[in-house]
Amino acid sequence: MNSFSDLNIDSGLKTQLSKLEFNQPTPIQAKVIPLVIEGNDVLATAPTGTGKTLAFGLPMMTQLINRNIHSALILTPTRELAIQILKEFKKISNQFKSVLLIGGEPFHKQLRDLKANPRVIIGTPGRVMDHIERGKLSITKTDYLVLDETDRMLDMGFAMQINPIIETMPKEKQTVLFSATLPHKLRLMAKKYLNNPKEISAGTLNAPAKKIKQHTTHLEQKDKFKHLNELMQAHPESKIVFVATKRSCDQIATTLSKKGHRAEALHGDLNQGKRKRVTQAFHSGKFNTLIATDVAARGLDIPHVEHVINFDLPYHPEDYIHRIGRTARADQDGSAWNLVSAEDKFKWNAIERFISSEGKDHTSAKQLSRKSNTKSRKEPWYKTKSKKPASSNSKKYFNKKK
């Protein structure tokens, strides 16, 4: 499939894709779109960054335009992914009313959007279920369902919401399920809810490079910054510290700088000029520690860093491979450090399973975790036995007594 023009999608969508210079479909798009247009249920395995959103979005939009489906529901594991999907859809078409049902947003705005009878519903299982239980959302006529990053949703304990949501929908519906991996419990779900699905694979990520030494420390959330500071002192070489939010990015960079470390923040709220100055300064060695979010770090032209520190674990298991792949480039050695708290349990389990599924020749995350626990107590924290996980109500690492 050489062009979107070869696909049986709406002509107006093709025009918009051309304006956006989206000319050639990715492998997953070329495989999935024709099957979905034909009305098949699809079970697809593909990592992030392969074009999954348009793989299920373009046929959905085409069928909405042609009135082949009444409305669509897209379930995702995180609010960030839901927001990203809606933004991607709006780039392609604004023909359909849509609603974003995610946590952390006011109910009254979502209720207002629901009253407009949207044809596209995007949300996380918990918030979608909340609206259904309150009688504010009816999906009894919603006949197109997308389960995106389903393995992650199951890892995060959303099965108890997903199952009743699906059972509320019509039996005669089309279901598209995407997942990076296919564990047994996901296979059982697919068997229960998908109707003779077509199975598609767009390949998987490679396992971590063999020259990356991975270290994992289990600790309380409130102790993460203390341990990061100790690790910074022990390893002054170049490093990228990955965090989950822009706020954490700024806070950690500021606090490290006050402690004498040369650190700068890189996140999506920085304007292009500032981003360019920060990356150039890091590349030239003017400072040695870059605090970054995943989104900001994508596409960074940095040939090699000595260390990658996962202060916060990534939302996507495959992003773990992308992150630590910043080190040990060009056959050089490098190290990756993972700070794992009890709050990170679901994400860490997903990473363990993802790495283990990539092949027997590479050390699994579980084995790495065990290896990090074998050193003497007299040595520094990053070589000592792991600490017990924190309780779920651990204090935040930046909170100070007033």
Phi and psi in degrees as a GROMACS rama.xvg file:
@    title "Ramachandran Plot"
@    xaxis  label "Phi"
@    yaxis  label "Psi"
@TYPE xy
-93.6529  -19.0448  ASN-2
-151.206  152.57  SER-3
-63.0735  -25.2685  PHE-4
-64.1896  -20.069  SER-5
-80.4779  -11.9434  ASP-6
-92.7312  149.784  LEU-7
-85.8804  59.5605  ASN-8
-109.99  166.123  ILE-9
-56.0743  139.316  ASP-10
-63.3757  -35.6061  SER-11
-64.8116  -36.0657  GLY-12
-66.5559  -38.6607  LEU-13
-61.9493  -40.7155  LYS-14
-62.0449  -44.3852  THR-15
-66.6672  -38.9013  GLN-16
-60.5269  -40.4441  LEU-17
-64.5628  -40.3466  SER-18
-62.5552  -34.579  LYS-19
-83.6607  0.674032  LEU-20
62.992  32.0454  GLU-21
-93.1785  92.2674  PHE-22
-100.37  -39.4292  ASN-23
-115  126.87  GLN-24
-68.1593  148.633  PRO-25
-72.5747  164.574  THR-26
-53.5442  -42.4748  PRO-27
-68.0535  -35.5504  ILE-28
-67.1885  -43.5039  GLN-29
-63.2837  -31.3439  ALA-30
-83.2074  -41.3835  LYS-31
-82.8212  -43.3946  VAL-32
-55.4243  -49.4675  ILE-33
-60.2698  -37.8826  PRO-34
-66.9277  -40.1147  LEU-35
-71.1603  -39.85  VAL-36
-58.7241  -35.6853  ILE-37
-74.0109  -9.07733  GLU-38
97.5442  9.9866  GLY-39
-78.6577  148.915  ASN-40
-75.2318  146.163  ASP-41
-132.507  135.258  VAL-42
-115.627  107.309  LEU-43
-119.861  135.732  ALA-44
-109.894  125.472  THR-45
-164.355  138.513  ALA-46
-74.27  169.575  PRO-47
-66.5981  158.683  THR-48
82.9941  11.328  GLY-49
-106.616  2.20738  THR-50
91.2755  27.7031  GLY-51
-62.2965  -38.5337  LYS-52
-58.6679  -45.6526  THR-53
-75.3928  -23.2994  LEU-54
-62.0546  -38.9508  ALA-55
-98.1897  -20.9116  PHE-56
-76.8598  -43.132  GLY-57
-64.3651  -46.8174  LEU-58
-66.3668  -32.1434  PRO-59
-61.9639  -48.7411  MET-60
-62.2221  -41.6144  MET-61
-59.9847  -43.9083  THR-62
-72.3388  -31.5745  GLN-63
-65.8507  -42.9376  LEU-64
-62.3591  -42.4657  ILE-65
-82.416  -0.0221724  ASN-66
61.5105  28.1897  ARG-67
-78.6623  -22.3248  ASN-68
-129.174  153.501  ILE-69
-79.2709  -51.5213  HIS-70
-161.804  170.191  SER-71
-131.783  145.487  ALA-72
-123.75  128.648  LEU-73
-120.947  119.197  ILE-74
-104.925  134.339  LEU-75
-131.612  158.678  THR-76
-75.1557  -25.0845  PRO-77
-133.311  154.749  THR-78
-64.8772  -35.1623  ARG-79
-61.569  -42.9204  GLU-80
-67.6975  -39.0682  LEU-81
-60.6854  -44.1936  ALA-82
-62.2227  -42.9276  ILE-83
-62.1271  -41.75  GLN-84
-63.2516  -45.088  ILE-85
-62.0771  -41.8493  LEU-86
-60.9044  -41.8743  LYS-87
-64.23  -41.9652  GLU-88
-61.4234  -43.2722  PHE-89
-67.6243  -24.9384  LYS-90
-64.5203  -33.6307  LYS-91
-88.8689  -41.6036  ILE-92
-158.738  141.366  SER-93
-114.985  23.3484  ASN-94
-74.333  -19.1104  GLN-95
-116.922  136.604  PHE-96
-69.7135  137.527  LYS-97
-135.195  160.532  SER-98
-137.839  141.711  VAL-99
-108.864  114.64  LEU-100
-111.829  93.6469  LEU-101
-137.082  158.309  ILE-102
-70.2367  161.018  GLY-103
82.2428  -0.394964  GLY-104
-117.258  147.289  GLU-105
-63.8732  138.669  PRO-106
-62.6581  -38.2551  PHE-107
-62.2453  -36.026  HIS-108
-67.9629  -41.8353  LYS-109
-65.1684  -37.8174  GLN-110
-64.157  -39.694  LEU-111
-62.5642  -43.5454  ARG-112
-66.6492  -35.4359  ASP-113
-66.9767  -32.9374  LEU-114
-65.4654  -19.4204  LYS-115
-81.3876  4.60373  ALA-116
54.7714  61.5589  ASN-117
-65.9359  147.907  PRO-118
-94.6477  -12.164  ARG-119
-125.532  120.7  VAL-120
-115.661  122.849  ILE-121
-123.111  128.573  ILE-122
-171.808  176.756  GLY-123
-93.1026  150.242  THR-124
-55.8794  -41.767  PRO-125
-61.4654  -47.9952  GLY-126
-71.6941  -37.9498  ARG-127
-60.0202  -44.6829  VAL-128
-64.2997  -36.7852  MET-129
-56.1871  -47.5679  ASP-130
-67.9246  -36.4906  HIS-131
-64.1668  -46.5059  ILE-132
-65.3729  -29.6799  GLU-133
-81.4906  -3.90093  ARG-134
76.5469  17.5372  GLY-135
-96.7958  -14.1917  LYS-136
-130.804  125.271  LEU-137
-114.41  126.679  SER-138
-120.804  23.5346  ILE-139
-69.3439  -16.108  THR-140
-111.899  0.400896  LYS-141
-75.8806  114.425  THR-142
-116.655  18.6371  ASP-143
-136.988  119.805  TYR-144
-123.774  131.621  LEU-145
-118.894  127.331  VAL-146
-109.571  105.049  LEU-147
-99.9476  136.614  ASP-148
52.2518  53.7203  GLU-149
-64.2725  -35.9923  THR-150
-61.7074  -37.3296  ASP-151
-68.2636  -38.8994  ARG-152
-62.3829  -39.5138  MET-153
-68.9413  -39.5214  LEU-154
-59.6465  -34.4804  ASP-155
-86.2628  4.23323  MET-156
82.0459  23.5002  GLY-157
-86.7437  0.721812  PHE-158
-56.8414  -35.3662  ALA-159
-67.5145  -22.4941  MET-160
-93.6001  -38.5733  GLN-161
-62.5678  -45.8313  ILE-162
-58.5092  -52.2583  ASN-163
-66.6522  -29.4514  PRO-164
-62.0802  -48.773  ILE-165
-62.5555  -40.7123  ILE-166
-71.0502  -15.8011  GLU-167
-79.015  -22.377  THR-168
-80.4191  165.815  MET-169
-62.8004  148.389  PRO-170
-66.7194  -35.19  LYS-171
-87.1268  90.6759  GLU-172
-147.955  167.691  LYS-173
-106.622  132.321  GLN-174
-123.816  130.76  THR-175
-120.156  121.232  VAL-176
-117.039  124.34  LEU-177
-113.317  142.762  PHE-178
-158.054  148.345  SER-179
-78.3244  -30.4118  ALA-180
-134.307  166.396  THR-181
-126.505  71.4648  LEU-182
-66.7121  167.321  PRO-183
-58.1356  -43.3362  HIS-184
-65.0944  -29.9179  LYS-185
-73.3417  -38.799  LEU-186
-58.6715  -41.6192  ARG-187
-63.8452  -40.8937  LEU-188
-63.1347  -44.586  MET-189
-61.9424  -40.889  ALA-190
-63.3633  -35.285  LYS-191
-75.618  -39.4112  LYS-192
-110.576  -18.7013  TYR-193
-96.5397  143.463  LEU-194
-102.737  104.712  ASN-195
44.4688  58.1676  ASN-196
-69.2248  149.005  PRO-197
-85.8957  126.977  LYS-198
-94.8424  129.675  GLU-199
-129.172  141.151  ILE-200
-130.893  134.609  SER-201
-110.778  22.6023  ALA-202
85.9798  170.084  GLY-203
-127.253  168.606  THR-204
-72.4738  156.37  LEU-205
-73.0076  157.002  ASN-206
-71.0957  165.423  ALA-207
-56.8777  146.096  PRO-208
-58.1117  142.11  ALA-209
-64.8057  -24.3632  LYS-210
-85.8068  1.99893  LYS-211
-88.0582  120.76  ILE-212
-89.7051  115.368  LYS-213
-100.693  132.963  GLN-214
-126.192  136.655  HIS-215
-127.805  129.736  THR-216
-123.979  125.962  THR-217
-93.8385  129.922  HIS-218
-156.926  172.957  LEU-219
-79.098  147.302  GLU-220
-55.6632  -39.9753  GLN-221
-67.9386  -16.7038  LYS-222
-94.8763  -2.11531  ASP-223
-60.1796  -46.3271  LYS-224
-65.8005  -40.0209  PHE-225
-56.9195  -45.5571  LYS-226
-70.1766  -35.4308  HIS-227
-60.894  -44.1866  LEU-228
-60.6592  -42.5412  ASN-229
-64.0336  -39.8947  GLU-230
-66.732  -37.3663  LEU-231
-62.4442  -41.3015  MET-232
-67.5811  -36.8971  GLN-233
-76.2725  -25.2278  ALA-234
-132.295  88.0585  HIS-235
-78.3169  -1.19291  PRO-236
-68.8962  176.019  GLU-237
-64.643  141.824  SER-238
-156.434  155.219  LYS-239
-116.323  128.347  ILE-240
-106.132  117.7  VAL-241
-93.6178  132.936  PHE-242
-129.176  168.373  VAL-243
-87.5568  -31.5546  ALA-244
-129.066  159.4  THR-245
-65.5456  -35.7682  LYS-246
-63.6766  -47.1223  ARG-247
-60.8284  -37.3945  SER-248
-57.3265  -50.4428  CYS-249
-66.2471  -43.7192  ASP-250
-62.4767  -46.3897  GLN-251
-67.1264  -43.324  ILE-252
-60.8793  -43.3203  ALA-253
-64.6673  -45.6165  THR-254
-67.7026  -39.4199  THR-255
-64.0476  -40.57  LEU-256
-62.2787  -39.6216  SER-257
-64.6835  -25.4749  LYS-258
-90.1845  7.37276  LYS-259
96.1446  3.48295  GLY-260
-87.2947  149.75  HIS-261
-91.334  94.8927  ARG-262
-133.206  145.568  ALA-263
-136.213  152.953  GLU-264
-97.6339  146.807  ALA-265
-138.083  112.169  LEU-266
-149.755  176.35  HIS-267
-67.8856  -17.443  GLY-268
-81.3869  -10.7625  ASP-269
-75.0828  139.804  LEU-270
-72.0548  167.085  ASN-271
-60.4314  -38.1153  GLN-272
-63.4171  -44.0121  GLY-273
-65.041  -43.0137  LYS-274
-58.0534  -43.3725  ARG-275
-64.7981  -43.0914  LYS-276
-64.0955  -40.6053  ARG-277
-65.0104  -47.2876  VAL-278
-66.1357  -38.9877  THR-279
-65.9075  -40.4719  GLN-280
-65.8128  -38.6061  ALA-281
-67.2897  -42.6758  PHE-282
-62.0693  -36.8397  HIS-283
-85.943  -5.07082  SER-284
88.1406  13.3718  GLY-285
-67.1124  -27.1202  LYS-286
-141.789  158.357  PHE-287
-112.9  -1.14108  ASN-288
-131.68  120.432  THR-289
-107.833  121.256  LEU-290
-96.6989  119.908  ILE-291
-140.747  152.117  ALA-292
-91.9386  162.474  THR-293
-60.1286  -45.2762  ASP-294
-60.898  -44.5575  VAL-295
-67.8731  -30.9879  ALA-296
-80.692  -14.8893  ALA-297
-64.879  132.374  ARG-298
80.2141  5.39196  GLY-299
-63.1202  129.791  LEU-300
-92.2812  75.6576  ASP-301
-124.177  112.062  ILE-302
-63.0077  -37.3933  PRO-303
-165.039  138.774  HIS-304
-126.579  154.972  VAL-305
-73.8758  -36.1576  GLU-306
-138.606  147.78  HIS-307
-121.769  129.585  VAL-308
-118.067  121.21  ILE-309
-92.1996  86.1529  ASN-310
-64.2809  -44.9734  PHE-311
-114.88  137.723  ASP-312
-72.5947  150.69  LEU-313
-71.2065  155.258  PRO-314
-71.0692  -35.5782  TYR-315
-100.647  125.657  HIS-316
-55.4153  -39.2068  PRO-317
-68.4306  -22.4431  GLU-318
-66.0968  -23.5432  ASP-319
-59.8767  -42.7365  TYR-320
-64.6817  -42.7268  ILE-321
-62.2008  -43.1285  HIS-322
-61.4879  -57.2063  ARG-323
-71.4075  -15.3046  ILE-324
-70.137  -3.70553  GLY-325
-72.6584  -18.3108  ARG-326
-110.796  171.432  THR-327
57.2346  38.6591  ALA-328
-88.705  159.404  ARG-329
51.6222  41.5465  ALA-330
65.5854  20.4885  ASP-331
-90.6952  163.733  GLN-332
-84.6153  156.197  ASP-333
-163.421  168.748  GLY-334
-135.611  150.26  SER-335
-125.685  134.45  ALA-336
-120.528  127.868  TRP-337
-114.292  121.873  ASN-338
-101.114  110.097  LEU-339
-117.569  118.971  VAL-340
-105.656  175.06  SER-341
-60.8164  -32.854  ALA-342
-65.6342  -19.3958  GLU-343
-90.9211  5.93126  ASP-344
-52.3212  -52.1976  LYS-345
-65.3534  -41.2118  PHE-346
-66.8315  -40.5231  LYS-347
-66.7247  -40.1985  TRP-348
-60.4684  -39.8938  ASN-349
-65.566  -39.5121  ALA-350
-65.8665  -43.6789  ILE-351
-56.7129  -47.8151  GLU-352
-67.3757  -38.9592  ARG-353
-63.9484  -46.5011  PHE-354
-65.5644  -41.7185  ILE-355
-62.8013  -30.913  SER-356
-78.5225  -8.22312  SER-357
-86.9605  -1.48159  GLU-358
139.107  149.245  GLY-359
-79.9827  -12.1688  LYS-360
-81.3235  -7.78245  ASP-361
-115.305  147.465  HIS-362
-68.6509  129.709  THR-363
-75.0836  162.457  SER-364
-62.9012  -34.9141  ALA-365
-62.4795  -44.9184  LYS-366
-63.0209  -39.9263  GLN-367
-62.6423  -40.7692  LEU-368
-62.1619  -41.0662  SER-369
-66.9593  -39.8388  ARG-370
-63.176  -31.63  LYS-371
-74.6903  -4.18837  SER-372
-106.697  16.8232  ASN-373
-106.503  2.19522  THR-374
-89.8628  168.191  LYS-375
-70.0695  148.062  SER-376
-67.5982  -19.3948  ARG-377
-77.9285  -12.9714  LYS-378
-84.2205  169.674  GLU-379
-57.8285  163.809  PRO-380
-56.059  -34.8102  TRP-381
-78.2797  1.05416  TYR-382
-120.906  7.99112  LYS-383
-102.793  173.969  THR-384
-61.0196  140.179  LYS-385
-63.7542  147.239  SER-386
-84.1614  163.364  LYS-387
-69.061  147.306  LYS-388
-63.6987  157.803  PRO-389
-81.3668  161.389  ALA-390
-76.5245  165.035  SER-391
-67.6751  -15.7698  SER-392
-103.027  28.8765  ASN-393
-58.9064  144.255  SER-394
-71.3425  150.129  LYS-395
-68.7178  149.196  LYS-396
-70.8909  -16.4481  TYR-397
-102.291  -7.11724  PHE-398
-65.1314  134.311  ASN-399
-122.455  149.622  LYS-400
-69.1749  135.613  LYS-401
